């Protein structure tokens, strides 16, 4: 369902944000990488 997808996406973003913080990185670093690809 849509609600399940939202929950899974929230979990994914939470864990990604946590991992990035542990490595001293941020979502901005990811955005810069994506921008450099296009």
mmCIF file of the N, C-alpha and C atoms, coordinates in Angstrom:
data_MODEL
# 
_entry.id   MODEL 
# 
loop_
_atom_site.group_PDB 
_atom_site.id 
_atom_site.type_symbol 
_atom_site.label_atom_id 
_atom_site.label_alt_id 
_atom_site.label_comp_id 
_atom_site.label_asym_id 
_atom_site.label_entity_id 
_atom_site.label_seq_id 
_atom_site.pdbx_PDB_ins_code 
_atom_site.Cartn_x 
_atom_site.Cartn_y 
_atom_site.Cartn_z 
_atom_site.occupancy 
_atom_site.B_iso_or_equiv 
_atom_site.pdbx_formal_charge 
_atom_site.auth_seq_id 
_atom_site.auth_comp_id 
_atom_site.auth_asym_id 
_atom_site.auth_atom_id 
_atom_site.pdbx_PDB_model_num 
ATOM 1   N N  . UNK A 1 1  ? 0.835  -1.192 0.000   1.00 0.00 ? 1  UNK A N  1 
ATOM 2   C CA . UNK A 1 1  ? 0.000  0.000  0.000   1.00 0.00 ? 1  UNK A CA 1 
ATOM 3   C C  . UNK A 1 1  ? 0.877  1.252  0.000   1.00 0.00 ? 1  UNK A C  1 
ATOM 4   N N  . UNK A 1 2  ? 0.255  2.356  -0.255  1.00 0.00 ? 2  UNK A N  1 
ATOM 5   C CA . UNK A 1 2  ? 0.984  3.626  -0.229  1.00 0.00 ? 2  UNK A CA 1 
ATOM 6   C C  . UNK A 1 2  ? 1.559  3.893  1.157   1.00 0.00 ? 2  UNK A C  1 
ATOM 7   N N  . UNK A 1 3  ? 0.797  3.579  2.181   1.00 0.00 ? 3  UNK A N  1 
ATOM 8   C CA . UNK A 1 3  ? 1.266  3.791  3.560   1.00 0.00 ? 3  UNK A CA 1 
ATOM 9   C C  . UNK A 1 3  ? 2.489  2.929  3.860   1.00 0.00 ? 3  UNK A C  1 
ATOM 10  N N  . UNK A 1 4  ? 2.502  1.704  3.376   1.00 0.00 ? 4  UNK A N  1 
ATOM 11  C CA . UNK A 1 4  ? 3.668  0.829  3.555   1.00 0.00 ? 4  UNK A CA 1 
ATOM 12  C C  . UNK A 1 4  ? 4.893  1.404  2.845   1.00 0.00 ? 4  UNK A C  1 
ATOM 13  N N  . UNK A 1 5  ? 4.686  1.900  1.640   1.00 0.00 ? 5  UNK A N  1 
ATOM 14  C CA . UNK A 1 5  ? 5.789  2.485  0.884   1.00 0.00 ? 5  UNK A CA 1 
ATOM 15  C C  . UNK A 1 5  ? 6.361  3.701  1.609   1.00 0.00 ? 5  UNK A C  1 
ATOM 16  N N  . UNK A 1 6  ? 5.493  4.528  2.139   1.00 0.00 ? 6  UNK A N  1 
ATOM 17  C CA . UNK A 1 6  ? 5.941  5.699  2.893   1.00 0.00 ? 6  UNK A CA 1 
ATOM 18  C C  . UNK A 1 6  ? 6.756  5.269  4.108   1.00 0.00 ? 6  UNK A C  1 
ATOM 19  N N  . UNK A 1 7  ? 6.294  4.251  4.800   1.00 0.00 ? 7  UNK A N  1 
ATOM 20  C CA . UNK A 1 7  ? 7.023  3.743  5.964   1.00 0.00 ? 7  UNK A CA 1 
ATOM 21  C C  . UNK A 1 7  ? 8.387  3.193  5.594   1.00 0.00 ? 7  UNK A C  1 
ATOM 22  N N  . UNK A 1 8  ? 8.453  2.448  4.510   1.00 0.00 ? 8  UNK A N  1 
ATOM 23  C CA . UNK A 1 8  ? 9.735  1.890  4.059   1.00 0.00 ? 8  UNK A CA 1 
ATOM 24  C C  . UNK A 1 8  ? 10.690 2.996  3.623   1.00 0.00 ? 8  UNK A C  1 
ATOM 25  N N  . UNK A 1 9  ? 10.169 3.990  2.915   1.00 0.00 ? 9  UNK A N  1 
ATOM 26  C CA . UNK A 1 9  ? 11.001 5.112  2.478   1.00 0.00 ? 9  UNK A CA 1 
ATOM 27  C C  . UNK A 1 9  ? 11.524 5.895  3.682   1.00 0.00 ? 9  UNK A C  1 
ATOM 28  N N  . UNK A 1 10 ? 10.680 6.072  4.687   1.00 0.00 ? 10 UNK A N  1 
ATOM 29  C CA . UNK A 1 10 ? 11.107 6.766  5.902   1.00 0.00 ? 10 UNK A CA 1 
ATOM 30  C C  . UNK A 1 10 ? 12.232 6.005  6.589   1.00 0.00 ? 10 UNK A C  1 
ATOM 31  N N  . UNK A 1 11 ? 12.097 4.687  6.673   1.00 0.00 ? 11 UNK A N  1 
ATOM 32  C CA . UNK A 1 11 ? 13.156 3.866  7.276   1.00 0.00 ? 11 UNK A CA 1 
ATOM 33  C C  . UNK A 1 11 ? 14.453 3.982  6.482   1.00 0.00 ? 11 UNK A C  1 
ATOM 34  N N  . UNK A 1 12 ? 14.346 3.930  5.163   1.00 0.00 ? 12 UNK A N  1 
ATOM 35  C CA . UNK A 1 12 ? 15.521 4.035  4.305   1.00 0.00 ? 12 UNK A CA 1 
ATOM 36  C C  . UNK A 1 12 ? 16.238 5.367  4.524   1.00 0.00 ? 12 UNK A C  1 
ATOM 37  N N  . UNK A 1 13 ? 15.477 6.452  4.514   1.00 0.00 ? 13 UNK A N  1 
ATOM 38  C CA . UNK A 1 13 ? 16.077 7.769  4.717   1.00 0.00 ? 13 UNK A CA 1 
ATOM 39  C C  . UNK A 1 13 ? 16.679 7.910  6.107   1.00 0.00 ? 13 UNK A C  1 
ATOM 40  N N  . UNK A 1 14 ? 16.023 7.365  7.109   1.00 0.00 ? 14 UNK A N  1 
ATOM 41  C CA . UNK A 1 14 ? 16.558 7.413  8.470   1.00 0.00 ? 14 UNK A CA 1 
ATOM 42  C C  . UNK A 1 14 ? 17.908 6.721  8.538   1.00 0.00 ? 14 UNK A C  1 
ATOM 43  N N  . UNK A 1 15 ? 17.978 5.508  8.013   1.00 0.00 ? 15 UNK A N  1 
ATOM 44  C CA . UNK A 1 15 ? 19.223 4.743  8.087   1.00 0.00 ? 15 UNK A CA 1 
ATOM 45  C C  . UNK A 1 15 ? 20.318 5.375  7.230   1.00 0.00 ? 15 UNK A C  1 
ATOM 46  N N  . UNK A 1 16 ? 19.961 5.901  6.072   1.00 0.00 ? 16 UNK A N  1 
ATOM 47  C CA . UNK A 1 16 ? 20.935 6.579  5.225   1.00 0.00 ? 16 UNK A CA 1 
ATOM 48  C C  . UNK A 1 16 ? 21.488 7.815  5.932   1.00 0.00 ? 16 UNK A C  1 
ATOM 49  N N  . UNK A 1 17 ? 20.605 8.613  6.513   1.00 0.00 ? 17 UNK A N  1 
ATOM 50  C CA . UNK A 1 17 ? 21.032 9.811  7.227   1.00 0.00 ? 17 UNK A CA 1 
ATOM 51  C C  . UNK A 1 17 ? 21.935 9.455  8.400   1.00 0.00 ? 17 UNK A C  1 
ATOM 52  N N  . UNK A 1 18 ? 21.590 8.413  9.124   1.00 0.00 ? 18 UNK A N  1 
ATOM 53  C CA . UNK A 1 18 ? 22.403 7.959  10.252  1.00 0.00 ? 18 UNK A CA 1 
ATOM 54  C C  . UNK A 1 18 ? 23.797 7.541  9.782   1.00 0.00 ? 18 UNK A C  1 
ATOM 55  N N  . UNK A 1 19 ? 23.864 6.749  8.717   1.00 0.00 ? 19 UNK A N  1 
ATOM 56  C CA . UNK A 1 19 ? 25.145 6.290  8.188   1.00 0.00 ? 19 UNK A CA 1 
ATOM 57  C C  . UNK A 1 19 ? 25.997 7.461  7.714   1.00 0.00 ? 19 UNK A C  1 
ATOM 58  N N  . UNK A 1 20 ? 25.385 8.378  6.983   1.00 0.00 ? 20 UNK A N  1 
ATOM 59  C CA . UNK A 1 20 ? 26.131 9.540  6.509   1.00 0.00 ? 20 UNK A CA 1 
ATOM 60  C C  . UNK A 1 20 ? 26.701 10.339 7.671   1.00 0.00 ? 20 UNK A C  1 
ATOM 61  N N  . UNK A 1 21 ? 25.900 10.551 8.709   1.00 0.00 ? 21 UNK A N  1 
ATOM 62  C CA . UNK A 1 21 ? 26.357 11.305 9.878   1.00 0.00 ? 21 UNK A CA 1 
ATOM 63  C C  . UNK A 1 21 ? 27.533 10.600 10.545  1.00 0.00 ? 21 UNK A C  1 
ATOM 64  N N  . UNK A 1 22 ? 27.459 9.292  10.657  1.00 0.00 ? 22 UNK A N  1 
ATOM 65  C CA . UNK A 1 22 ? 28.548 8.512  11.259  1.00 0.00 ? 22 UNK A CA 1 
ATOM 66  C C  . UNK A 1 22 ? 29.851 8.683  10.483  1.00 0.00 ? 22 UNK A C  1 
ATOM 67  N N  . UNK A 1 23 ? 29.737 8.897  9.175   1.00 0.00 ? 23 UNK A N  1 
ATOM 68  C CA . UNK A 1 23 ? 30.911 9.039  8.309   1.00 0.00 ? 23 UNK A CA 1 
ATOM 69  C C  . UNK A 1 23 ? 31.296 10.500 8.087   1.00 0.00 ? 23 UNK A C  1 
ATOM 70  N N  . UNK A 1 24 ? 30.600 11.418 8.766   1.00 0.00 ? 24 UNK A N  1 
ATOM 71  C CA . UNK A 1 24 ? 30.903 12.840 8.631   1.00 0.00 ? 24 UNK A CA 1 
ATOM 72  C C  . UNK A 1 24 ? 30.409 13.454 7.335   1.00 0.00 ? 24 UNK A C  1 
ATOM 73  N N  . UNK A 1 25 ? 29.382 12.856 6.757   1.00 0.00 ? 25 UNK A N  1 
ATOM 74  C CA . UNK A 1 25 ? 28.818 13.327 5.498   1.00 0.00 ? 25 UNK A CA 1 
ATOM 75  C C  . UNK A 1 25 ? 27.385 13.801 5.711   1.00 0.00 ? 25 UNK A C  1 
ATOM 76  N N  . UNK A 1 26 ? 26.805 14.380 4.663   1.00 0.00 ? 26 UNK A N  1 
ATOM 77  C CA . UNK A 1 26 ? 25.427 14.845 4.755   1.00 0.00 ? 26 UNK A CA 1 
ATOM 78  C C  . UNK A 1 26 ? 24.695 14.616 3.437   1.00 0.00 ? 26 UNK A C  1 
ATOM 79  N N  . UNK A 1 27 ? 23.414 14.885 3.460   1.00 0.00 ? 27 UNK A N  1 
ATOM 80  C CA . UNK A 1 27 ? 22.599 14.785 2.256   1.00 0.00 ? 27 UNK A CA 1 
ATOM 81  C C  . UNK A 1 27 ? 23.126 15.757 1.193   1.00 0.00 ? 27 UNK A C  1 
ATOM 82  N N  . UNK A 1 28 ? 23.668 16.887 1.639   1.00 0.00 ? 28 UNK A N  1 
ATOM 83  C CA . UNK A 1 28 ? 24.230 17.856 0.692   1.00 0.00 ? 28 UNK A CA 1 
ATOM 84  C C  . UNK A 1 28 ? 25.369 17.238 -0.110  1.00 0.00 ? 28 UNK A C  1 
ATOM 85  N N  . UNK A 1 29 ? 26.168 16.391 0.519   1.00 0.00 ? 29 UNK A N  1 
ATOM 86  C CA . UNK A 1 29 ? 27.248 15.717 -0.196  1.00 0.00 ? 29 UNK A CA 1 
ATOM 87  C C  . UNK A 1 29 ? 26.691 14.816 -1.294  1.00 0.00 ? 29 UNK A C  1 
ATOM 88  N N  . UNK A 1 30 ? 25.594 14.162 -1.000  1.00 0.00 ? 30 UNK A N  1 
ATOM 89  C CA . UNK A 1 30 ? 24.947 13.300 -1.989  1.00 0.00 ? 30 UNK A CA 1 
ATOM 90  C C  . UNK A 1 30 ? 24.387 14.147 -3.134  1.00 0.00 ? 30 UNK A C  1 
ATOM 91  N N  . UNK A 1 31 ? 23.759 15.272 -2.789  1.00 0.00 ? 31 UNK A N  1 
ATOM 92  C CA . UNK A 1 31 ? 23.197 16.159 -3.808  1.00 0.00 ? 31 UNK A CA 1 
ATOM 93  C C  . UNK A 1 31 ? 24.288 16.677 -4.740  1.00 0.00 ? 31 UNK A C  1 
ATOM 94  N N  . UNK A 1 32 ? 25.444 17.036 -4.176  1.00 0.00 ? 32 UNK A N  1 
ATOM 95  C CA . UNK A 1 32 ? 26.559 17.509 -5.004  1.00 0.00 ? 32 UNK A CA 1 
ATOM 96  C C  . UNK A 1 32 ? 27.003 16.425 -5.979  1.00 0.00 ? 32 UNK A C  1 
ATOM 97  N N  . UNK A 1 33 ? 27.064 15.195 -5.504  1.00 0.00 ? 33 UNK A N  1 
ATOM 98  C CA . UNK A 1 33 ? 27.465 14.082 -6.362  1.00 0.00 ? 33 UNK A CA 1 
ATOM 99  C C  . UNK A 1 33 ? 26.467 13.894 -7.500  1.00 0.00 ? 33 UNK A C  1 
ATOM 100 N N  . UNK A 1 34 ? 25.187 13.945 -7.172  1.00 0.00 ? 34 UNK A N  1 
ATOM 101 C CA . UNK A 1 34 ? 24.158 13.795 -8.200  1.00 0.00 ? 34 UNK A CA 1 
ATOM 102 C C  . UNK A 1 34 ? 24.236 14.918 -9.228  1.00 0.00 ? 34 UNK A C  1 
ATOM 103 N N  . UNK A 1 35 ? 24.469 16.151 -8.765  1.00 0.00 ? 35 UNK A N  1 
ATOM 104 C CA . UNK A 1 35 ? 24.585 17.286 -9.680  1.00 0.00 ? 35 UNK A CA 1 
ATOM 105 C C  . UNK A 1 35 ? 25.768 17.111 -10.620 1.00 0.00 ? 35 UNK A C  1 
ATOM 106 N N  . UNK A 1 36 ? 26.869 16.565 -10.111 1.00 0.00 ? 36 UNK A N  1 
ATOM 107 C CA . UNK A 1 36 ? 28.065 16.407 -10.941 1.00 0.00 ? 36 UNK A CA 1 
ATOM 108 C C  . UNK A 1 36 ? 27.877 15.336 -12.016 1.00 0.00 ? 36 UNK A C  1 
ATOM 109 N N  . UNK A 1 37 ? 26.914 14.477 -11.839 1.00 0.00 ? 37 UNK A N  1 
ATOM 110 C CA . UNK A 1 37 ? 26.658 13.411 -12.808 1.00 0.00 ? 37 UNK A CA 1 
ATOM 111 C C  . UNK A 1 37 ? 25.841 13.889 -13.996 1.00 0.00 ? 37 UNK A C  1 
ATOM 112 N N  . UNK A 1 38 ? 25.176 15.036 -13.856 1.00 0.00 ? 38 UNK A N  1 
ATOM 113 C CA . UNK A 1 38 ? 24.297 15.496 -14.939 1.00 0.00 ? 38 UNK A CA 1 
ATOM 114 C C  . UNK A 1 38 ? 24.753 16.818 -15.456 1.00 0.00 ? 38 UNK A C  1 
# 
